[in-house]
């Protein structure tokens, strides 16, 4: 590191995730000390997960576990490790009443009957894990819901709330660097893990999704099975009829694809198909937290018919079509599917 670079790095103020939560406590209505304590459990677990991901090629952590999750999908060893790490770190937080994982059929009851238990946490422990064997970026997605008023002894009432009820959501992307992106309903902020100090450091304050972007992201191998409105939309994107020339980018990891859309703009689509008319992404674990982030960054998210965050989940593992992106591309999408 040269002298000029060293001087710049020391002159730039370092704000950790915990410092940010404390600094923003007056502005963020849910950034109380106990809420910060909850989030510290999440960040600790993700640090454990990123360490395993970083050493995946050097240890016996790659490959299939030999079991299937509730979705009927083959579990990877890292799926199981990530799930266990989150359960372990979050179960110690007395202000969490329920945990729900995409990998488990039923929610895990923690301090359900305690007056201190004010929150439920749902998570996808390792999104995109089928890509891990080929060294593609994967991520953890999380959503936090407040204990509902009324008959809160019913487990489902804690979890089956519309996405608009989320008090916080975010993801951690394990890529060339490990990055935490989160919102509490007052904008979106990004933190990069600094390995030398073991802390997430504010690197992307107040992220705003561009009003338009050059990329669209969809699994075009399934294009023939998309509804006609979706096919017309893709034709307009690829022909220049939508006002610009778009390039296709598709990783196959929701966190990776959305992260690019968040920073660069454009649109991500996971349409309904003939074989999966209700879509494949899980509403609670994937769609809701990503939609919350998108709206807070100035974007839009829909299930193709209505605002995504207005949907009330019918079950713990309900699925939904999912379209999310910049305002210009989303308005063009709405015009195509409304015909």
VOFIGU-597564 format. One record per residue (C-alpha): residue in one letter; x, y, z. Coordinates in steps of 0.1 Angstrom, whole numbers, plus 5000, padded with zeros to 4 digits. Layout:
AXYZ/...
***
This chain:
X500050005000/X501550344990/X501650645012/X498750824995/X496450514997/X497350455033/X496550825042/X493150795024/X492250475042/X493050625076/X491350955069/X488050785058/X485850745089/X485150385098/X481550315108/X480749955118/X477249805115/X476849825153/X477950185154/X475550265125/X472650115145/X473550315176/X474050635155/X470750595137/X468750495168/X466850825170/X465850805133/X465050435131/X462050355152/X463049985157/X466750045163/X466549995200/X469249835220/X467349505221/X466849525183/X470549575178/X471149275200/X468949065177/X470749185146/X474149105162/X473048735163/X472348755126/X475748915118/X477548665139/X476048375121/X476848525087/X480448565097/X480548195105/X478948105072/X481248325051/X484248155068/X482947815057/X482147945022/X485648095019/X487247765028/X484747545009/X487147414984/X489747325011/X487447135035/X484846855033/X481947105031/X481147084994/X478546854978/X475246704988/X474246625023/X472146325012/X468846465025/X466046675011/X464446985026/X460747065030/X460747194994/X461846854982/X465246994971/X468546824977/X470346985006/X473947075003/X476347045032/X476647415034/X472847455035/X472847245067/X475747435082/X474247775074/X470947675089/X472447545120/X474647855125/X471648085122/X469547875146/X472347855171/X473148235171/X469548345171/X468148105197/X470148285224/X468248605218/X465448625243/X463548885223/X462948635195/X459848425199/X459848225166/X462348135140/X461348005106/X463747855080/X463247775044/X464847445052/X462347335079/X458747235076/X457647405109/X458747715128/X460947675158/X459447805190/X461847985213/X460748225239/X457248225225/X455448285258/X457848555272/X456748915273/X460348995261/X459848805229/X458749075204/X460048945171/X459948655146/X462848595122/X462548415089/X465448325067/X466848145037/X470148025052/X472047985019/X470248104987/X471847974955/X473647694973/X473347464942/X476047694927/X478547664955/X480347374940/X481347594910/X482347894931/X479448124923/X478348384948/X475648274973/X473848455001/X471748455032/X468348635031/X466448735063/X463248915074/X462149035108/X458549065118/X457149215150/X454949005173/X451349085163/X448749225186/X445849015197/X446048635196/X449748615194/X449848265209/X449048125174/X452348055157/X451148135122/X449948485133/X453548585139/X454648465105/X451848495081/X451848875079/X452049075047/X455449195036/X454549545045/X454649445081/X458349365081/X460349585105/X463649485089/X465049275061/X468249215043/X470748975028/X474448895030/X476148824997/X479248594999/X481148694969/X484648844961/X483849034993/X481148965019/X478549235020/X475549295042/X472649495028/X469749585051/X466749815057/X464649895087/X462250105066/X464350415065/X466550355034/X468950085024/X472550065036/X475449835026/X478249705048/X481349525037/X483049275060/X486549385069/X488249055077/X491149215095/X488849355123/X486049105119/X483349375115/X480949495088/X481949845078/X479650095061/X480650105025/X477350185006/X475350435026/X471750515014/X471750294983/X469350414956/X468350184927/X468850374894/X465550474877/X466550254848/X469250004841/X470849814812/X470249464824/X467349214826/X467748894845/X465548584839/X466048214832/X465248224795/X465447844791/X461847854805/X460648134782/X458247924762/X456347844794/X455948214804/X452548384801/X452248584769/X452548924787/X455948824800/X457048704766/X455949034751/X457949214777/X461049024770/X460649084732/X460449454739/X463549444761/X465549254735/X464349444704/X465049794717/X461249864717/X461449944754/X463650254747/X467150114750/X469149804743/X469249564772/X471749294780/X470948964797/X472548874830/X471548574850/X473448404878/X470848174892/X471348304927/X468648544938/X470948744961/X473548784934/X471048874906/X469149124928/X472349284942/X473449364906/X469949504899/X469949714931/X473249874922/X473149894884/X469349904878/X467249694854/X464849414862/X464849064877/X462048824868/X460948484881/X457648434862/X454948174866/X455247884842/X452947614830/X454647364854/X454747614883/X451747854879/X452347994914/X456048064908/X458947894926/X460348154949/X459148154985/X457148454995/X458248475032/X461948385028/X462848534994/X460348764978/X459248975008/X462649075021/X463949154986/X460749354978/X461149555010/X464749645001/X463749734965/X460949974976/X463250135002/X465850194975/X463350354951/X462450044930/X459249834927/X458249474932/X455149284921/X453848924917/X452649024882/X449249134894/X449749354925/X452249504948/X454249214963/X454249354999/X450449365000/X450248984997/X449248795028/X451048455028/X448648165029/X451147925043/X454647915057/X456147795024/X453847975000/X455348054966/X454948354943/X455948484909/X458348764914/X459349074894/X461549334909/X463549624895/X463949984885/X460850214881/X461150244843/X461549874836/X458749794861/X456350044845/X457049894811/X456349544826/X453049664839/X452049784805/X452849454789/X451049234813/X447949454816/X446949414779/
***
